[in-house]
Amino acid sequence: MAIPFLILLLLFAISYIFLVKNQKGNINETYKKVLLIINIFCVLLFLFYIFTAA
């Protein structure tokens, strides 16, 4: 159970860093939407992991 959690954390961190570093508009709009969807998906999976582990 720890391995998928770490992969999710890494994916969330990478997409979050890309979103934060590219606030000036250097990044494509569709790419920004994809990163945002990945972030939301990771947060939902974190919540799922927390509630199933409890």
N, CA, C and O atoms as a GROMACS GRO file, in nm:
protein
  216
    1MET      N    1   0.082  -0.120   0.000
    1MET     CA    2   0.000   0.000   0.000
    1MET      C    3   0.087   0.127   0.000
    1MET      O    4   0.040   0.233  -0.039
    2ALA      N    5   0.210   0.115   0.043
    2ALA     CA    6   0.296   0.233   0.050
    2ALA      C    7   0.349   0.274  -0.087
    2ALA      O    8   0.368   0.393  -0.113
    3ILE      N    9   0.371   0.176  -0.175
    3ILE     CA   10   0.429   0.208  -0.306
    3ILE      C   11   0.335   0.294  -0.390
    3ILE      O   12   0.379   0.397  -0.442
    4PRO      N   13   0.207   0.257  -0.407
    4PRO     CA   14   0.118   0.345  -0.486
    4PRO      C   15   0.102   0.482  -0.421
    4PRO      O   16   0.086   0.582  -0.492
    5PHE      N   17   0.105   0.487  -0.289
    5PHE     CA   18   0.093   0.616  -0.220
    5PHE      C   19   0.212   0.705  -0.253
    5PHE      O   20   0.195   0.825  -0.275
    6LEU      N   21   0.332   0.648  -0.256
    6LEU     CA   22   0.451   0.726  -0.290
    6LEU      C   23   0.448   0.771  -0.435
    6LEU      O   24   0.489   0.882  -0.467
    7ILE      N   25   0.400   0.684  -0.524
    7ILE     CA   26   0.389   0.721  -0.666
    7ILE      C   27   0.291   0.837  -0.682
    7ILE      O   28   0.317   0.931  -0.757
    8LEU      N   29   0.178   0.829  -0.611
    8LEU     CA   30   0.080   0.938  -0.616
    8LEU      C   31   0.139   1.068  -0.563
    8LEU      O   32   0.117   1.175  -0.619
    9LEU      N   33   0.214   1.057  -0.454
    9LEU     CA   34   0.275   1.176  -0.396
    9LEU      C   35   0.374   1.240  -0.493
    9LEU      O   36   0.378   1.362  -0.506
   10LEU      N   37   0.452   1.157  -0.560
   10LEU     CA   38   0.548   1.206  -0.658
   10LEU      C   39   0.478   1.273  -0.776
   10LEU      O   40   0.518   1.381  -0.820
   11LEU      N   41   0.372   1.209  -0.827
   11LEU     CA   42   0.296   1.264  -0.938
   11LEU      C   43   0.233   1.398  -0.900
   11LEU      O   44   0.235   1.493  -0.977
   12PHE      N   45   0.177   1.403  -0.779
   12PHE     CA   46   0.116   1.527  -0.731
   12PHE      C   47   0.220   1.637  -0.719
   12PHE      O   48   0.196   1.751  -0.759
   13ALA      N   49   0.336   1.603  -0.663
   13ALA     CA   50   0.442   1.704  -0.643
   13ALA      C   51   0.491   1.758  -0.777
   13ALA      O   52   0.508   1.879  -0.792
   14ILE      N   53   0.514   1.670  -0.874
   14ILE     CA   54   0.564   1.714  -1.004
   14ILE      C   55   0.462   1.805  -1.073
   14ILE      O   56   0.499   1.911  -1.123
   15SER      N   57   0.335   1.764  -1.076
   15SER     CA   58   0.235   1.846  -1.144
   15SER      C   59   0.212   1.977  -1.070
   15SER      O   60   0.188   2.081  -1.132
   16TYR      N   61   0.219   1.974  -0.936
   16TYR     CA   62   0.200   2.097  -0.858
   16TYR      C   63   0.315   2.194  -0.883
   16TYR      O   64   0.292   2.315  -0.896
   17ILE      N   65   0.437   2.143  -0.888
   17ILE     CA   66   0.553   2.229  -0.915
   17ILE      C   67   0.540   2.293  -1.052
   17ILE      O   68   0.568   2.412  -1.069
   18PHE      N   69   0.499   2.214  -1.152
   18PHE     CA   70   0.481   2.270  -1.286
   18PHE      C   71   0.374   2.379  -1.286
   18PHE      O   72   0.392   2.482  -1.352
   19LEU      N   73   0.265   2.357  -1.214
   19LEU     CA   74   0.159   2.458  -1.210
   19LEU      C   75   0.205   2.585  -1.141
   19LEU      O   76   0.175   2.695  -1.188
   20VAL      N   77   0.278   2.572  -1.031
   20VAL     CA   78   0.320   2.690  -0.955
   20VAL      C   79   0.429   2.767  -1.030
   20VAL      O   80   0.426   2.890  -1.032
   21LYS      N   81   0.523   2.698  -1.091
   21LYS     CA   82   0.633   2.765  -1.159
   21LYS      C   83   0.587   2.835  -1.286
   21LYS      O   84   0.654   2.927  -1.333
   22ASN      N   85   0.476   2.794  -1.343
   22ASN     CA   86   0.431   2.850  -1.470
   22ASN      C   87   0.307   2.937  -1.454
   22ASN      O   88   0.217   2.933  -1.539
   23GLN      N   89   0.301   3.014  -1.346
   23GLN     CA   90   0.188   3.104  -1.326
   23GLN      C   91   0.194   3.224  -1.421
   23GLN      O   92   0.092   3.290  -1.443
   24LYS      N   93   0.310   3.253  -1.477
   24LYS     CA   94   0.325   3.373  -1.561
   24LYS      C   95   0.263   3.355  -1.699
   24LYS      O   96   0.253   3.452  -1.774
   25GLY      N   97   0.223   3.234  -1.734
   25GLY     CA   98   0.161   3.211  -1.864
   25GLY      C   99   0.256   3.152  -1.966
   25GLY      O  100   0.230   3.159  -2.086
   26ASN      N  101   0.366   3.093  -1.921
   26ASN     CA  102   0.461   3.031  -2.013
   26ASN      C  103   0.411   2.897  -2.066
   26ASN      O  104   0.465   2.842  -2.162
   27ILE      N  105   0.308   2.845  -2.002
   27ILE     CA  106   0.265   2.708  -2.028
   27ILE      C  107   0.135   2.711  -2.110
   27ILE      O  108   0.057   2.806  -2.101
   28ASN      N  109   0.114   2.609  -2.188
   28ASN     CA  110  -0.005   2.596  -2.270
   28ASN      C  111  -0.130   2.580  -2.182
   28ASN      O  112  -0.123   2.518  -2.076
   29GLU      N  113  -0.242   2.636  -2.225
   29GLU     CA  114  -0.365   2.629  -2.144
   29GLU      C  115  -0.416   2.486  -2.128
   29GLU      O  116  -0.459   2.448  -2.020
   30THR      N  117  -0.412   2.407  -2.236
   30THR     CA  118  -0.461   2.270  -2.225
   30THR      C  119  -0.370   2.189  -2.134
   30THR      O  120  -0.416   2.104  -2.058
   31TYR      N  121  -0.239   2.215  -2.141
   31TYR     CA  122  -0.144   2.146  -2.055
   31TYR      C  123  -0.169   2.181  -1.909
   31TYR      O  124  -0.158   2.097  -1.820
   32LYS      N  125  -0.204   2.308  -1.885
   32LYS     CA  126  -0.234   2.353  -1.750
   32LYS      C  127  -0.359   2.282  -1.697
   32LYS      O  128  -0.364   2.244  -1.580
   33LYS      N  129  -0.460   2.264  -1.784
   33LYS     CA  130  -0.582   2.195  -1.742
   33LYS      C  131  -0.553   2.049  -1.710
   33LYS      O  132  -0.609   1.994  -1.614
   34VAL      N  133  -0.467   1.985  -1.790
   34VAL     CA  134  -0.432   1.845  -1.764
   34VAL      C  135  -0.361   1.833  -1.629
   34VAL      O  136  -0.390   1.741  -1.552
   35LEU      N  137  -0.268   1.924  -1.600
   35LEU     CA  138  -0.198   1.920  -1.472
   35LEU      C  139  -0.294   1.943  -1.356
   35LEU      O  140  -0.281   1.880  -1.252
   36LEU      N  141  -0.391   2.031  -1.375
   36LEU     CA  142  -0.490   2.056  -1.270
   36LEU      C  143  -0.575   1.933  -1.246
   36LEU      O  144  -0.606   1.900  -1.131
   37ILE      N  145  -0.614   1.864  -1.352
   37ILE     CA  146  -0.692   1.741  -1.339
   37ILE      C  147  -0.611   1.634  -1.266
   37ILE      O  148  -0.664   1.562  -1.182
   38ILE      N  149  -0.481   1.624  -1.299
   38ILE     CA  150  -0.394   1.528  -1.231
   38ILE      C  151  -0.387   1.561  -1.082
   38ILE      O  152  -0.392   1.471  -0.998
   39ASN      N  153  -0.374   1.690  -1.049
   39ASN     CA  154  -0.368   1.731  -0.909
   39ASN      C  155  -0.496   1.693  -0.835
   39ASN      O  156  -0.490   1.638  -0.726
   40ILE      N  157  -0.611   1.722  -0.894
   40ILE     CA  158  -0.739   1.691  -0.830
   40ILE      C  159  -0.755   1.540  -0.813
   40ILE      O  160  -0.800   1.494  -0.708
   41PHE      N  161  -0.718   1.464  -0.915
   41PHE     CA  162  -0.726   1.319  -0.909
   41PHE      C  163  -0.637   1.264  -0.797
   41PHE      O  164  -0.678   1.173  -0.724
   42CYS      N  165  -0.517   1.318  -0.783
   42CYS     CA  166  -0.426   1.273  -0.677
   42CYS      C  167  -0.483   1.304  -0.539
   42CYS      O  168  -0.473   1.222  -0.448
   43VAL      N  169  -0.541   1.422  -0.523
   43VAL     CA  170  -0.599   1.458  -0.394
   43VAL      C  171  -0.714   1.364  -0.359
   43VAL      O  172  -0.726   1.320  -0.245
   44LEU      N  173  -0.799   1.333  -0.457
   44LEU     CA  174  -0.909   1.241  -0.431
   44LEU      C  175  -0.858   1.102  -0.395
   44LEU      O  176  -0.914   1.036  -0.307
   45LEU      N  177  -0.752   1.057  -0.462
   45LEU     CA  178  -0.696   0.926  -0.428
   45LEU      C  179  -0.630   0.928  -0.291
   45LEU      O  180  -0.635   0.827  -0.220
   46PHE      N  181  -0.568   1.039  -0.252
   46PHE     CA  182  -0.513   1.051  -0.117
   46PHE      C  183  -0.624   1.033  -0.014
   46PHE      O  184  -0.609   0.959   0.083
   47LEU      N  185  -0.735   1.102  -0.036
   47LEU     CA  186  -0.848   1.092   0.057
   47LEU      C  187  -0.901   0.949   0.062
   47LEU      O  188  -0.936   0.899   0.169
   48PHE      N  189  -0.908   0.883  -0.054
   48PHE     CA  190  -0.953   0.745  -0.059
   48PHE      C  191  -0.860   0.654   0.022
   48PHE      O  192  -0.906   0.570   0.098
   49TYR      N  193  -0.728   0.673   0.005
   49TYR     CA  194  -0.632   0.593   0.080
   49TYR      C  195  -0.646   0.616   0.230
   49TYR      O  196  -0.640   0.522   0.309
   50ILE      N  197  -0.664   0.742   0.269
   50ILE     CA  198  -0.674   0.774   0.412
   50ILE      C  199  -0.799   0.712   0.473
   50ILE      O  200  -0.793   0.655   0.582
   51PHE      N  201  -0.912   0.721   0.403
   51PHE     CA  202  -1.037   0.668   0.459
   51PHE      C  203  -1.041   0.516   0.457
   51PHE      O  204  -1.104   0.456   0.544
   52THR      N  205  -0.976   0.453   0.359
   52THR     CA  206  -0.975   0.307   0.358
   52THR      C  207  -0.875   0.251   0.459
   52THR      O  208  -0.893   0.140   0.508
   53ALA      N  209  -0.771   0.327   0.490
   53ALA     CA  210  -0.673   0.281   0.588
   53ALA      C  211  -0.725   0.298   0.731
   53ALA      O  212  -0.683   0.226   0.822
   54ALA      N  213  -0.815   0.393   0.751
   54ALA     CA  214  -0.865   0.422   0.887
   54ALA      C  215  -0.965   0.319   0.936
   54ALA      O  216  -1.015   0.331   1.047
   0.00000   0.00000   0.00000
